[in-house]
Amino acid sequence: LHVAGHAASGTRPFTVFFSGRVDQLKGLDTIKGVFSILSGEASASITFVFAGEASPTVARDLLSFKSSTLDIALLGAVSQPVVFGNLMMSDVFFFPSWTENCPMSILEAMALGIPIVASNVGGIPELIQHNRNGLLCRRDQPQEFVEQIVRLHNEPELRRRLVENGRDVVAHRFGFPVLTQMWLDIVQGAEQSSRRDD
């Protein structure tokens, strides 16, 4: 693998975000495979952030892959505003699920302008056309996920194209109410959090 010079904003590490319960159905074995490859081969810093429940055993297993070039943060179960906040600060939305219907989280990532690397299972190919508005991989091939994540790290023009086309998909296939409701949820969640802190 060749990971080019730092491609993320400013000096922060290139960040890959995952949301959902961290278990077998959500692609745990694929995640471990991705980490195994990156911890041994990456030549630039990549950070994976997970928002969702993980058992103590799973958490321990995932954190064992941390290296000088691979950082892993497990946030646990967090509120939707925290999920959105972390998603908006990420460079890639990582969705290696082994079984899905029509995941709303993929539409949310598109609407927020975050490039997506996802498994080609269930209804996901109905939402993502490979190389047009996202990148698809076979669910049991972690090498493919690594290759696509590295592509996004190295190719800013690819990221720009996927983001632009992803927003078009949300706007034209699902309508602006999707974006409107999503932003309302973020604002309302932030207001509720603020009131609790007062």
C-alpha positions, -999 to 999 in steps of 0.1 A, spaced: 0 0 0 11 35 -7 -5 62 15 5 96 2 13 126 23 -14 138 47 -46 144 30 -69 155 58 -78 191 68 -50 210 87 -27 188 107 -53 164 122 -51 128 112 -72 113 84 -103 102 102 -126 73 94 -159 71 112 -182 42 120 -215 43 138 -236 14 151 -232 -16 173 -198 -31 168 -206 -68 163 -205 -96 137 -235 -84 117 -220 -49 115 -188 -63 100 -166 -70 131 -144 -96 113 -140 -72 83 -130 -44 107 -104 -66 123 -91 -75 89 -88 -39 79 -69 -31 112 -46 -60 107 -36 -47 73 -33 -10 82 -14 -16 115 13 -33 95 14 -14 62 2 22 66 28 49 62 7 78 73 -16 83 103 -52 71 101 -77 74 130 -108 52 132 -136 66 155 -164 42 165 -197 55 179 -217 25 192 -218 -2 218 -190 -28 219 -186 -56 244 -155 -54 266 -140 -83 247 -146 -66 213 -132 -33 226 -101 -50 239 -96 -69 206 -100 -37 185 -77 -16 206 -50 -42 204 -44 -32 168 -34 4 177 0 13 163 22 43 155 2 49 123 -33 35 134 -52 52 161 -86 38 173 -111 56 195 -142 38 209 -168 63 220 -194 38 231 -231 45 229 -235 82 224 -263 107 216 -273 114 180 -258 150 181 -225 135 192 -227 110 163 -234 138 138 -207 160 153 -181 133 149 -193 124 114 -190 160 103 -154 161 114 -145 128 96 -130 122 62 -147 89 55 -178 71 66 -170 34 70 -199 9 67 -187 -27 65 -220 -43 76 -227 -79 66 -265 -74 63 -286 -43 57 -318 -30 42 -317 8 35 -295 23 62 -304 59 70 -268 65 82 -256 63 46 -280 90 35 -269 111 65 -233 108 55 -241 118 19 -261 148 30 -233 159 53 -208 156 25 -188 127 39 -174 101 13 -186 66 20 -169 32 19 -195 5 23 -202 -32 18 -222 -41 -12 -249 -60 7 -287 -57 9 -301 -24 -2 -268 -5 -1 -261 -8 -38 -295 8 -43 -281 39 -26 -245 38 -38 -232 35 -73 -196 25 -70 -172 53 -80 -200 77 -85 -214 86 -51 -195 61 -29 -172 32 -29 -184 -4 -25 -166 -35 -13 -173 -72 -9 -182 -76 28 -157 -103 35 -127 -87 17 -110 -63 42 -82 -57 16 -108 -40 -7 -119 -17 22 -83 -8 28 -77 0 -8 -108 22 -11 -100 41 22 -64 47 9 -78 59 -24 -99 85 -6 -68 95 15 -47 100 -16 -72 114 -41 -89 147 -31 -106 150 -65 -123 116 -59 -135 127 -25 -149 159 -41 -167 140 -68 -183 114 -44 -195 142 -21 -210 162 -49 -228 132 -64 -239 119 -29 -256 152 -21 -274 151 -55 -287 116 -47 -301 127 -14 -316 159 -29 -332 143 -60 -341 108 -48 -351 115 -13 -359 152 -13 -348 181 7 -370 171 37 -344 145 45 -317 171 49 -341 195 67 -351 169 93 -316 158 98 -305 194 106 -335 199 129 -325 168 148 -289 181 152 -301 215 164 -327 201 188 -303 176 202 -277 204 208 -303 226 225 -314 197 248 -278 190 256 -272 227 264 -302 228 287 -290 198 306 -256 214 311 -272 246 325 
